[in-house]
């Protein structure tokens, strides 16, 4: 029997990679839902290729061939299509509600939208347990950790080592980074991704989000999550076992491999994606420079504070990255904006101690999470407006 696939963000980079995997496995998969935010024309073309799929346009009104317009339409489509597995390739905080809708519909979740876990990980995991569905990480790093832990046993893991390419500014001084443009930031040396995640890679905010995600996905304390700069992007992550042995997952940088693994899980099927030729291959590792790239340290601050602070970190970063891409802020303003917001008080009265057990505490209900997200964006927007009034970029 074919596995029924819902693909959210079908016209984006994750969506395109997922469709490549599906095309190669056409005898194994049936596409039942395709969504895009505003790419109506591209979505309709995909509808011709996959005529059995319903089409949802989350950022648009009713259009020819689109059965489910608007954000509410996407959630209805997820609820009605009966997918066995939903690939969430939606960018940013907008991916949270579709993730919850997929879980509520009884669909396994192949999750490329890390913001779902960063914003509401404990809530999402509780919902998944209730519905008896599986959350399968699609980020290359977390997919690697997932399979390494599955192979070697969670009880034996002492440390998780996340790798980061370092982005296009890895060797630049802060003075040089002060002058970089959005075009410079989008020239990633190893990965082909969307604009926002590419900026996040340049600032190391993406790795900060992945640290938070790893803490929540794998139940490891922040001090057990380390980051290594690895410019070749061949080692996607490693686990250090309690006996000192280190196990790594290696492949060429190709998002189709972790997508392939998620779609076929729990089976292991042959794949052409990411195969390595070790002849002449050299691998380099170095410690991240958190003074030049403060977004990584701010992520550790957010997850250690717990509660809604990871959600606040994400919201402030989304606003800061958008301002940089639009020319309303400089590259070095991104951590300034995030730090400003992150140091505000978001703890509701009686929430708990100032040093919560981040592996047990919860950020509250969905309304609380969305309120914190909105307040963080408001504060970030006010700070960005002041920057824009006082400086030119």
C-alpha positions as CSV (number, residue, x, y, z in Angstrom):
1,X,0.0,0.0,0.0
2,X,1.3,3.5,-0.9
3,X,2.1,5.9,1.9
4,X,-0.2,9.0,1.7
5,X,1.9,12.2,1.8
6,X,0.8,15.7,2.7
7,X,3.5,18.2,1.6
8,X,3.3,21.7,3.2
9,X,5.5,24.3,1.6
10,X,5.6,22.4,-1.7
11,X,7.0,25.3,-3.7
12,X,9.9,26.1,-1.4
13,X,13.3,24.5,-1.1
14,X,12.2,21.6,1.2
15,X,9.1,21.1,-0.9
16,X,11.1,20.8,-4.1
17,X,13.6,18.3,-2.5
18,X,10.6,16.3,-1.1
19,X,9.0,16.1,-4.6
20,X,12.3,14.8,-6.0
21,X,12.2,12.0,-3.4
22,X,8.6,11.2,-4.1
23,X,9.2,11.1,-7.9
24,X,11.9,8.5,-7.4
25,X,9.6,6.5,-5.2
26,X,6.4,7.0,-7.2
27,X,5.4,3.3,-6.5
28,X,5.7,3.9,-2.8
29,X,3.9,7.3,-2.3
30,X,0.6,9.0,-3.0
31,X,0.5,12.8,-2.7
32,X,-2.8,13.8,-1.1
33,X,-2.1,17.4,-0.3
34,X,0.2,20.1,-1.6
35,X,0.4,23.6,-0.1
36,X,2.1,26.9,-0.8
37,X,1.9,30.3,0.8
38,X,1.6,32.5,-2.2
39,X,2.9,30.5,-5.2
40,X,-0.5,29.9,-6.8
41,X,0.8,29.3,-10.3
42,X,3.5,26.9,-9.3
43,X,1.0,25.1,-7.0
44,X,-1.4,24.6,-9.9
45,X,1.4,23.1,-12.1
46,X,2.1,20.6,-9.3
47,X,-1.6,19.9,-9.2
48,X,-1.4,18.8,-12.8
49,X,1.5,16.5,-12.0
50,X,-0.2,15.1,-8.9
51,X,-3.9,15.2,-9.9
52,X,-5.0,13.3,-6.8
53,X,-3.7,16.0,-4.5
54,X,-5.8,18.7,-2.9
55,X,-4.3,22.2,-3.2
56,X,-4.1,24.7,-0.4
57,X,-2.8,28.3,-0.7
58,X,-2.3,29.5,2.9
59,X,-1.4,33.2,2.0
60,X,-4.0,33.8,-0.8
61,X,-7.7,34.0,-1.6
62,X,-9.7,31.4,-3.5
63,X,-8.1,30.8,-6.9
64,X,-8.7,28.4,-9.8
65,X,-7.9,24.8,-8.8
66,X,-7.2,25.7,-5.2
67,X,-9.6,24.0,-2.9
68,X,-8.4,25.4,0.4
69,X,-7.5,29.2,0.5
70,X,-6.1,31.1,3.4
71,X,-4.5,29.9,6.7
72,X,-7.8,28.4,7.9
73,X,-8.1,26.5,4.6
74,X,-4.7,24.9,5.0
75,X,-5.7,23.7,8.5
76,X,-8.9,22.3,7.2
77,X,-7.1,20.6,4.3
78,X,-4.7,18.9,6.8
79,X,-7.6,17.7,8.9
80,X,-9.5,16.3,5.9
81,X,-7.0,14.6,3.7
82,X,-6.0,11.6,5.8
83,X,-2.3,11.7,5.2
84,X,-0.1,8.9,6.7
85,X,2.8,11.4,7.0
86,X,2.9,15.2,6.7
87,X,6.1,16.9,5.6
88,X,6.2,20.4,7.1
89,X,8.5,22.5,5.0
90,X,6.7,25.8,6.0
91,X,9.2,28.5,6.9
92,X,9.2,30.1,10.4
93,X,6.6,30.4,13.1
94,X,3.8,30.0,10.6
95,X,4.6,26.2,10.6
96,X,3.5,25.7,14.2
97,X,-0.3,25.5,13.7
98,X,0.0,23.2,10.7
99,X,2.2,20.9,12.7
100,X,-0.4,20.7,15.4
101,X,-3.1,20.2,12.9
102,X,-1.2,17.3,11.3
103,X,-0.7,15.6,14.7
104,X,-4.4,16.1,15.6
105,X,-5.3,14.4,12.3
106,X,-3.3,11.4,13.3
107,X,-0.5,11.9,10.8
108,X,3.1,11.2,11.5
109,X,5.1,14.4,11.1
110,X,8.3,14.8,9.0
111,X,9.5,18.1,10.5
112,X,11.7,20.5,8.6
113,X,10.1,23.4,10.5
114,X,12.3,23.6,13.5
115,X,10.3,26.5,14.9
116,X,7.5,24.0,15.8
117,X,9.8,22.5,18.4
118,X,11.6,25.7,19.4
119,X,8.3,27.5,20.1
120,X,6.2,24.7,21.6
121,X,8.2,21.5,21.9
122,X,6.7,20.1,25.1
123,X,3.2,20.9,24.0
124,X,3.8,19.3,20.6
125,X,5.3,16.2,22.2
126,X,2.3,15.8,24.6
127,X,-0.1,16.1,21.6
128,X,1.9,13.5,19.6
129,X,1.9,11.0,22.5
130,X,-1.9,11.5,22.9
131,X,-2.4,10.8,19.2
132,X,0.2,8.1,19.0
133,X,2.0,9.7,16.1
134,X,5.8,9.9,15.4
135,X,7.8,13.1,15.0
136,X,10.7,12.6,12.5
137,X,13.2,15.4,12.3
138,X,14.2,16.4,8.7
139,X,16.9,19.0,9.5
140,X,20.1,17.2,8.4
141,X,21.6,17.6,11.8
142,X,18.7,16.3,13.8
143,X,17.9,13.6,11.3
144,X,21.6,12.4,11.8
145,X,21.2,12.5,15.6
146,X,17.9,10.7,15.5
147,X,19.3,7.8,13.5
148,X,22.5,7.7,15.5
149,X,20.5,7.5,18.8
150,X,18.3,4.9,17.3
151,X,21.3,2.8,16.3
152,X,23.3,3.1,19.5
153,X,20.7,3.7,22.2
154,X,19.8,7.0,24.0
155,X,20.9,5.6,27.4
156,X,24.5,5.5,26.3
157,X,24.7,9.0,24.8
158,X,26.9,11.5,26.8
159,X,27.0,14.4,24.4
160,X,25.5,15.6,21.1
161,X,27.8,17.4,18.7
162,X,26.0,19.6,16.2
163,X,28.0,20.7,13.2
164,X,27.6,24.1,11.4
165,X,29.1,25.2,8.1
166,X,29.9,28.6,9.6
167,X,28.2,30.4,6.7
168,X,29.7,32.9,4.3
169,X,31.1,35.2,7.0
170,X,33.0,32.6,8.9
171,X,36.4,34.3,8.4
172,X,35.2,37.9,8.5
173,X,36.0,40.3,11.4
174,X,33.1,42.1,13.1
175,X,34.3,45.3,11.3
176,X,33.9,43.5,8.0
177,X,30.6,42.0,8.9
178,X,29.3,45.5,9.7
179,X,29.4,46.3,6.0
180,X,27.9,43.1,4.5
181,X,24.7,43.2,2.5
182,X,21.8,40.8,2.2
183,X,23.2,39.6,-1.1
184,X,26.4,38.7,0.6
185,X,24.6,36.7,3.3
186,X,22.6,34.8,0.7
187,X,25.7,33.4,-0.9
188,X,25.9,30.3,1.2
189,X,29.1,28.2,0.5
190,X,27.5,24.7,0.8
191,X,23.7,24.7,1.1
192,X,21.0,25.9,-1.3
193,X,18.2,27.2,1.0
194,X,15.5,29.9,1.3
195,X,16.5,33.5,2.1
196,X,15.6,33.5,5.8
197,X,17.3,30.3,6.8
198,X,20.4,31.3,4.7
199,X,20.6,34.6,6.7
200,X,20.2,32.5,9.9
201,X,23.1,30.3,8.8
202,X,25.3,33.4,8.3
203,X,24.5,34.7,11.8
204,X,24.6,31.2,13.4
205,X,21.0,31.9,14.6
206,X,20.0,28.7,12.7
207,X,22.5,26.7,14.8
208,X,21.1,28.4,17.9
209,X,17.6,27.3,16.9
210,X,19.0,23.8,16.4
211,X,20.6,23.7,19.8
212,X,17.2,24.5,21.3
213,X,15.6,21.9,19.1
214,X,18.1,19.3,20.1
215,X,17.5,19.9,23.8
216,X,13.8,19.4,23.4
217,X,13.9,16.6,20.8
218,X,16.5,14.4,22.6
219,X,16.0,15.4,26.3
220,X,19.6,16.5,26.7
221,X,20.6,19.4,29.0
222,X,22.1,22.5,27.1
223,X,25.5,21.8,28.5
224,X,25.4,18.3,26.7
225,X,24.9,20.0,23.3
226,X,28.1,21.3,21.6
227,X,28.5,23.0,18.3
228,X,31.5,22.6,16.0
229,X,32.1,24.6,12.9
230,X,32.6,22.2,10.0
231,X,32.8,24.1,6.7
232,X,32.6,21.1,4.4
233,X,29.1,20.1,5.7
234,X,29.9,16.5,5.3
235,X,29.6,15.4,9.0
236,X,26.0,16.3,9.8
237,X,26.2,15.6,13.5
238,X,27.9,13.2,16.0
239,X,27.1,11.6,19.3
240,X,29.7,11.0,22.0
241,X,28.9,7.9,24.0
242,X,29.5,7.4,27.7
243,X,32.4,5.1,26.9
244,X,34.1,8.0,24.9
245,X,33.4,6.6,21.4
246,X,32.1,9.1,18.9
247,X,29.7,8.1,16.1
248,X,29.0,10.4,13.1
249,X,26.7,10.5,10.1
250,X,28.4,11.6,6.9
251,X,27.0,12.4,3.5
252,X,27.2,15.1,0.9
253,X,25.1,18.1,1.8
254,X,21.7,17.1,0.2
255,X,18.5,17.6,2.0
256,X,16.9,14.8,-0.1
257,X,18.7,12.2,2.1
258,X,17.0,13.1,5.4
259,X,13.7,13.6,3.7
260,X,14.1,10.1,2.1
261,X,14.9,8.6,5.5
262,X,11.8,10.3,7.1
263,X,9.4,9.2,4.4
264,X,10.5,5.6,4.4
265,X,10.9,5.3,8.2
266,X,11.0,2.8,9.9
267,X,12.3,1.0,6.8
268,X,15.7,1.6,5.3
269,X,15.6,1.8,1.5
270,X,18.4,2.4,-1.0
271,X,19.0,6.0,-1.9
272,X,21.2,7.8,-4.4
273,X,21.2,11.0,-2.4
274,X,24.3,12.3,-0.7
275,X,26.7,9.5,-1.5
276,X,30.3,10.3,-0.6
277,X,33.6,9.7,-2.5
278,X,36.2,9.6,0.3
279,X,39.1,9.8,-2.0
280,X,40.8,13.1,-1.4
281,X,38.3,14.1,1.2
282,X,39.5,16.3,4.1
283,X,37.4,17.4,7.1
284,X,38.0,20.5,9.3
285,X,36.5,21.4,12.6
286,X,36.8,24.4,14.9
287,X,35.1,26.0,17.8
288,X,32.5,28.6,17.1
289,X,33.4,32.2,17.9
290,X,30.5,33.5,20.0
291,X,31.9,37.0,20.3
292,X,31.7,37.4,16.5
293,X,28.5,35.4,16.3
294,X,26.5,36.1,19.5
295,X,23.3,34.5,18.2
296,X,24.6,31.1,19.4
297,X,25.2,32.3,22.9
298,X,21.8,34.0,23.0
299,X,20.1,30.7,22.0
300,X,21.8,29.0,25.0
301,X,20.5,31.8,27.2
302,X,17.0,31.3,25.9
303,X,16.8,27.6,26.4
304,X,18.4,27.8,29.9
305,X,15.8,30.4,30.9
306,X,13.1,28.0,29.6
307,X,9.4,28.7,29.4
308,X,8.5,30.9,26.5
309,X,12.0,32.3,26.0
310,X,12.9,29.9,23.1
311,X,9.8,31.2,21.4
312,X,10.8,34.8,22.1
313,X,14.3,34.1,20.7
314,X,12.7,32.8,17.5
315,X,10.2,35.6,17.1
316,X,12.8,38.3,17.6
317,X,15.2,36.6,15.2
318,X,12.5,36.3,12.5
319,X,11.8,40.1,12.8
320,X,15.5,40.9,12.8
321,X,16.4,38.7,9.8
322,X,13.4,40.2,7.9
323,X,14.6,43.7,8.7
324,X,18.1,42.9,7.4
325,X,16.8,41.3,4.2
326,X,14.7,44.4,3.6
327,X,17.5,46.9,4.3
328,X,16.0,48.2,7.6
329,X,18.8,46.9,9.8
330,X,22.4,45.9,9.4
331,X,23.8,42.4,9.8
332,X,25.3,43.1,13.3
333,X,22.0,44.5,14.4
334,X,20.4,41.1,14.3
335,X,21.9,39.9,17.6
336,X,21.4,43.4,19.1
337,X,17.7,43.2,18.4
338,X,17.4,39.7,19.7
339,X,19.3,40.4,22.9
340,X,17.2,43.5,23.5
341,X,14.0,41.4,23.3
342,X,15.3,38.4,25.1
343,X,16.3,40.4,28.2
344,X,12.7,41.6,28.7
345,X,10.5,39.9,31.3
346,X,8.2,37.3,29.7
347,X,7.7,35.1,32.8
348,X,4.0,35.2,33.9
349,X,3.4,35.5,37.7
350,X,3.9,32.3,39.5
351,X,5.5,30.6,36.6
352,X,8.2,29.0,38.7
353,X,11.8,29.4,39.8
354,X,14.3,31.6,37.9
355,X,16.2,28.4,37.1
356,X,13.6,26.0,35.8
357,X,14.3,22.4,35.0
358,X,14.3,22.9,31.2
359,X,13.8,19.2,30.6
360,X,10.6,19.1,32.6
361,X,9.0,22.6,32.6
362,X,6.5,23.6,29.9
363,X,6.0,26.9,28.2
364,X,2.3,26.9,28.9
365,X,-0.7,26.5,26.6
366,X,-0.9,27.5,23.0
367,X,-2.4,30.9,23.8
368,X,0.4,31.7,26.1
369,X,3.0,30.7,23.4
370,X,1.3,32.8,20.7
371,X,1.0,35.8,23.1
372,X,4.7,35.7,23.8
373,X,5.4,35.4,20.1
374,X,3.3,38.5,19.4
375,X,4.8,40.5,22.2
376,X,8.4,39.6,21.2
377,X,7.6,40.7,17.6
378,X,6.2,44.0,18.8
379,X,9.2,44.8,20.9
380,X,11.6,43.8,18.1
381,X,9.6,46.0,15.7
382,X,9.8,49.0,18.0
383,X,13.6,48.5,18.4
384,X,14.1,48.1,14.6
385,X,12.1,51.3,14.0
386,X,14.4,53.2,16.3
387,X,17.5,51.8,14.5
388,X,16.1,52.7,11.2
389,X,15.4,56.3,12.3
390,X,18.9,56.8,13.7
391,X,21.0,55.1,11.0
392,X,21.1,54.5,7.3
393,X,22.2,51.1,5.9
